[in-house]
């Protein structure tokens, strides 16, 4: 794990994506298994000799990041307000990229588990006056993505905005490696949209507890969607260990994939969040908050604090902090809007996580 952490230097996510297209697989293979062990597979070339590492790539982010935090009584309004607070920063970062809005539609028939359509409406309310191209709203669910879009009314967005609904599970892909039980390398199919440096990924996540990594927020919403589910085989499940633990291998696999898949803008909707046995079977938590940031790690760090969890105990967040993927130190994050001390709650964790984390 230590060797893998050395790979993440650049806190500019767009540059890091380009760099790791050439470097990431070779580096992780060299660190974990030694040179030349990976075979050639469809969608990925045989890398042969790995590049030499001439200097240490590990570098923490020193600069503070901004996270807007808004508490209120109207979901659509507070999502919009959270984005207006960082408007200049967001609009300057888009450039000529194609915008993909990525909600969380993990289940086709469980409304509390998915991103509410009004949160996405607020994002489109914010973007469309400034962005004249068509916006993609895409997901790659673990169940039937199209059915989820239909059940939650998402097709209405195509009529209301310059938007197109897309099932990313129908996209092309390339192979990447994650670790499985016994630290065995497992090839997974990663959806090409998530790897495209010309795509601007907007992660619109519902604030929820999780049964493996304690919380599921903006980072996990984007990263765990990147493995393909072709409705015959679901590669997303390969990222989990069979036996859950505080140091579950899923933490490392999220960190590992984050070096190629990373949201450009994070929105976390906690207006009606989920506590308990998330990400699918939890119960409502009425926190009435929304967070937004260009730094997804900072957003998730503050969201974990809002939920009452110590972000330093969530290993994929600490790994990304150590690797310089964003600002993950609470004291170096500038929270604007509603004061953080007015938005601190105590979410009930998943019962398995309560046992493992002794919460």
C-alpha positions in Angstrom: 0.0 0.0 0.0 2.8 2.4 0.8 4.4 1.9 -2.6 1.1 2.6 -4.3 0.6 5.8 -2.4 3.8 7.2 -3.9 2.2 7.4 -7.3 -0.1 10.3 -6.6 1.6 13.7 -6.9 -0.3 16.1 -9.0 -3.3 17.8 -7.4 -4.4 19.0 -10.8 -6.8 16.2 -11.7 -6.8 16.8 -15.4 -3.0 16.7 -15.7 -2.9 13.6 -13.4 -5.4 11.8 -15.7 -3.2 12.4 -18.8 0.0 11.4 -16.9 -1.5 8.2 -15.5 -2.8 7.0 -18.8 0.8 6.2 -19.6 2.1 5.5 -16.1 -0.5 4.2 -13.8 -0.8 0.5 -14.7 3.0 0.1 -15.0 3.6 1.7 -11.6 1.1 -0.3 -9.7 2.2 -3.5 -11.3 5.8 -2.8 -10.5 5.0 -2.0 -6.9 2.7 -4.9 -6.2 3.9 -7.8 -8.4 7.2 -7.0 -10.1 8.1 -6.2 -13.7 6.5 -7.8 -16.7 3.9 -10.0 -14.9 0.8 -8.7 -16.6 -0.4 -10.4 -19.8 -1.8 -8.7 -22.8 -5.6 -8.4 -22.6 -8.2 -6.9 -25.0 -8.4 -3.2 -24.7 -4.9 -2.7 -23.1 -1.4 -3.1 -24.6 1.3 -5.2 -22.9 3.4 -2.6 -21.2 6.6 -4.6 -21.2 9.4 -2.8 -19.3 8.0 -0.4 -16.7 9.3 3.2 -16.6 11.8 4.1 -14.0 10.8 6.4 -11.1 13.4 9.1 -11.0 12.0 11.0 -8.0 9.4 10.6 -5.3 5.9 11.5 -6.5 4.3 11.7 -3.1 3.4 15.3 -2.2 0.6 16.4 0.1 -1.5 19.3 -0.9 -0.7 22.3 1.3 -3.0 24.9 -0.2 -6.5 25.2 1.4 -9.6 24.2 -0.5 -13.1 25.7 -0.5 -16.2 23.8 0.3 -19.6 25.5 0.2 -22.1 24.3 2.8 -25.7 25.4 2.7 -28.5 24.4 5.0 -32.1 25.1 4.1 -35.7 23.9 3.5 -35.7 23.5 -0.3 -33.4 20.9 -1.9 -33.3 22.5 -5.3 -32.7 25.9 -3.9 -29.8 25.0 -1.6 -28.0 22.9 -4.3 -28.2 25.9 -6.6 -27.0 28.2 -3.8 -24.0 25.9 -3.0 -22.9 26.1 -6.6 -23.4 29.9 -6.9 -21.0 30.3 -3.9 -18.2 28.8 -6.0 -19.4 30.0 -9.4 -16.3 31.7 -10.6 -14.1 28.7 -9.7 -16.4 26.2 -11.4 -17.0 28.1 -14.6 -13.3 28.8 -15.1 -12.5 25.1 -14.8 -14.9 23.8 -17.5 -13.2 25.2 -20.5 -14.1 23.4 -23.7 -14.8 20.1 -22.1 -18.0 18.1 -22.5 -20.0 18.1 -19.2 -21.2 14.8 -17.8 -23.5 14.9 -14.8 -23.2 11.7 -12.8 -26.0 11.0 -10.4 -26.1 8.0 -8.1 -28.8 5.6 -9.3 -27.5 2.5 -7.6 -30.9 0.8 -7.4 -33.8 0.9 -9.7 -36.6 0.8 -7.1 -35.3 2.5 -3.9 -35.8 6.3 -4.1 -33.9 7.0 -0.9 -30.8 5.3 -2.3 -30.6 7.5 -5.4 -29.8 11.1 -6.3 -33.1 13.1 -6.2 -34.0 14.5 -9.6 -34.4 18.0 -8.1 -30.7 18.0 -7.1 -29.9 17.3 -10.8 -32.3 20.0 -11.9 -30.5 22.5 -9.6 -27.2 21.6 -11.2 -28.6 22.1 -14.7 -30.2 25.4 -13.5 -26.7 26.5 -12.6 -24.9 25.2 -15.7 -27.2 25.9 -18.6 -27.0 29.7 -18.6 -23.3 29.5 -19.1 -22.8 26.2 -21.1 -24.4 26.1 -24.5 -23.5 22.6 -25.5 -25.6 19.5 -24.7 -25.1 18.1 -21.2 -24.9 14.4 -20.7 -26.6 12.8 -17.7 -25.2 9.4 -17.3 -25.0 6.4 -15.0 -23.8 2.8 -15.0 -26.0 1.2 -12.3 -25.6 -2.1 -10.6 -29.2 -2.9 -11.7 -31.0 -1.8 -14.9 -29.8 1.8 -15.4 -32.5 2.6 -18.0 -35.2 1.4 -15.6 -33.8 3.5 -12.9 -33.8 6.6 -15.1 -37.5 5.9 -16.0 -38.6 5.1 -12.4 -37.2 8.4 -11.0 -38.4 10.6 -13.8 -35.0 11.5 -15.3 -36.2 11.4 -18.9 -38.2 14.6 -18.2 -34.8 16.4 -18.0 -34.3 15.9 -21.7 -37.4 17.9 -22.3 -36.6 20.6 -19.7 -32.9 21.2 -20.5 -30.3 20.7 -23.2 -29.6 17.3 -21.8 -29.2 13.7 -23.0 -29.7 10.6 -20.8 -27.0 7.9 -21.3 -26.5 4.4 -19.9 -22.7 4.2 -19.6 -22.9 0.4 -19.3 -23.4 0.5 -23.1 -20.1 2.4 -23.5 -16.8 1.0 -24.8 -14.2 0.1 -22.2 -10.6 -0.8 -21.6 -9.0 -3.1 -19.0 -7.5 -2.0 -15.8 -6.4 -4.0 -12.8 -7.6 -4.0 -9.2 -6.8 -6.3 -6.3 -8.9 -9.2 -5.2 -8.9 -11.6 -2.3 -5.3 -12.6 -1.4 -4.0 -9.5 -3.2 -4.6 -11.3 -6.6 -4.7 -9.0 -9.6 -8.1 -8.9 -11.2 -8.8 -7.4 -14.7 -11.8 -5.1 -14.7 -13.4 -3.3 -17.6 -13.3 0.5 -17.1 -15.8 2.5 -19.0 -14.1 4.9 -21.4 -16.2 7.9 -20.6 -14.7 8.0 -17.2 -11.2 8.0 -18.6 -11.6 10.7 -21.2 -9.6 13.8 -20.3 -12.0 15.9 -22.3 -14.9 15.0 -20.1 -15.8 17.2 -17.2 -17.3 14.9 -14.5 -19.9 16.4 -12.2 -20.6 14.0 -9.4 -24.0 14.6 -7.8 -24.2 12.2 -4.9 -26.7 11.4 -2.2 -25.2 11.5 1.3 -25.3 7.9 2.6 -23.7 5.4 4.9 -22.1 2.3 3.4 -21.7 -1.3 4.2 -18.0 -1.6 3.3 -16.2 1.8 3.4 -18.4 3.5 6.0 -19.7 6.4 3.7 -20.5 6.9 0.1 -20.2 10.4 -1.2 -19.0 12.2 -4.3 -15.7 10.4 -4.9 -17.2 6.9 -4.6 -20.2 7.9 -6.7 -17.9 8.5 -9.7 -15.1 6.0 -9.1 -17.2 3.0 -8.3 -19.4 3.7 -11.4 -16.4 3.3 -13.7 -16.3 -0.5 -13.9 -18.6 -1.9 -16.5 -21.9 -3.8 -15.8 -23.0 -5.3 -19.1 -26.0 -6.9 -17.5 -24.4 -10.3 -17.8 -21.4 -9.6 -15.7 -20.9 -6.8 -13.2 -17.3 -5.8 -12.7 -18.1 -3.4 -9.9 -18.4 -6.2 -7.4 -14.7 -7.2 -8.1 -13.6 -4.2 -6.1 -14.9 -5.6 -2.8 -13.4 -8.2 -0.5 -15.5 -11.1 0.7 -14.7 -10.4 4.4 -15.4 -6.9 5.5 -12.8 -5.0 7.7 -11.7 -1.5 8.5 -8.9 -2.0 5.9 -11.1 -3.6 3.3 -9.4 -3.9 0.0 -12.2 -1.8 -1.5 -10.5 1.3 0.1 -7.3 0.6 -1.9 -9.2 -0.2 -5.1 -11.1 3.1 -4.9 -7.8 4.9 -4.3 -6.2 3.0 -7.1 -8.9 3.8 -9.6 -9.0 7.5 -8.5 -5.7 7.9 -10.2 -7.5 7.6 -13.5 -11.2 8.4 -12.6 -11.8 11.6 -10.6 -14.7 14.0 -10.5 -14.1 17.6 -11.5 -16.9 19.0 -9.5 -18.5 17.5 -6.4 -22.1 18.1 -5.1 -23.3 16.1 -2.1 -27.0 16.2 -1.4 -27.8 15.6 2.3 -31.2 17.2 2.2 -32.7 13.8 2.9 -29.7 11.6 3.5 -29.5 7.9 4.4 -28.2 6.4 7.7 -28.0 2.9 9.0 -27.8 0.0 6.5 -26.8 2.0 3.4 -26.1 2.2 0.6 -29.5 0.6 -0.2 -31.4 -0.4 2.9 -30.9 2.5 5.3 -33.4 4.9 6.7 -33.9 8.7 6.1 -31.9 11.3 7.9 -33.2 14.8 7.6 -30.0 16.9 7.7 -31.2 19.5 5.2 -27.6 20.3 4.0 -25.8 20.4 0.6 -22.1 20.6 0.0 -20.2 21.6 -3.2 -16.6 21.9 -4.1 -14.1 21.7 -7.0 -12.1 19.6 -4.7 -14.0 16.3 -4.3 -11.7 15.1 -1.5 -12.3 18.2 0.5 -16.1 17.9 -0.1 -16.2 14.3 1.1 -14.0 15.1 4.1 -16.3 17.8 5.3 -19.4 15.6 4.5 -18.0 12.8 6.7 -17.6 15.3 9.5 -21.2 16.5 9.0 -22.3 12.8 9.3 -20.4 12.5 12.6 -17.6 10.3 11.3 -13.9 10.9 11.5 -12.6 11.2 7.9 -9.1 10.1 9.1 -10.6 6.6 9.8 -11.8 6.2 6.2 -8.8 4.8 4.4 -9.6 5.7 0.9 -9.9 9.4 2.0 -6.6 9.3 4.0 -4.8 7.6 1.1 -5.9 10.3 -1.3 -4.9 12.9 1.2 -1.4 11.4 1.6 -1.1 11.1 -2.2 -1.9 14.7 -2.9 -5.2 14.1 -4.7 -6.9 17.0 -2.9 -7.1 18.6 0.5 -8.2 16.1 3.1 -7.1 17.8 6.2 -10.2 19.4 7.9 -8.2 22.4 9.3 -7.0 23.3 5.8 -10.5 23.4 4.3 -12.3 26.7 4.1 -16.1 26.0 4.6 -18.1 28.9 3.3 -21.9 29.5 3.7 -23.6 27.9 6.7 -21.1 27.5 9.6 -19.9 23.9 10.0 -20.8 23.8 13.7 -24.5 24.3 12.7 -24.4 21.2 10.5 -22.8 18.5 12.7 -24.9 15.3 13.1 -24.6 11.8 14.4 -25.5 9.4 11.6 -26.1 5.8 12.5 -23.5 3.6 10.6 -24.3 0.4 8.9 -24.6 -2.3 11.5 -21.6 -4.2 10.2 -19.5 -1.0 10.2 -20.6 -0.2 13.7 -19.3 -3.6 14.8 -16.0 -3.3 12.8 -15.3 0.4 13.6 -16.6 0.0 17.2 -18.9 3.0 16.7 
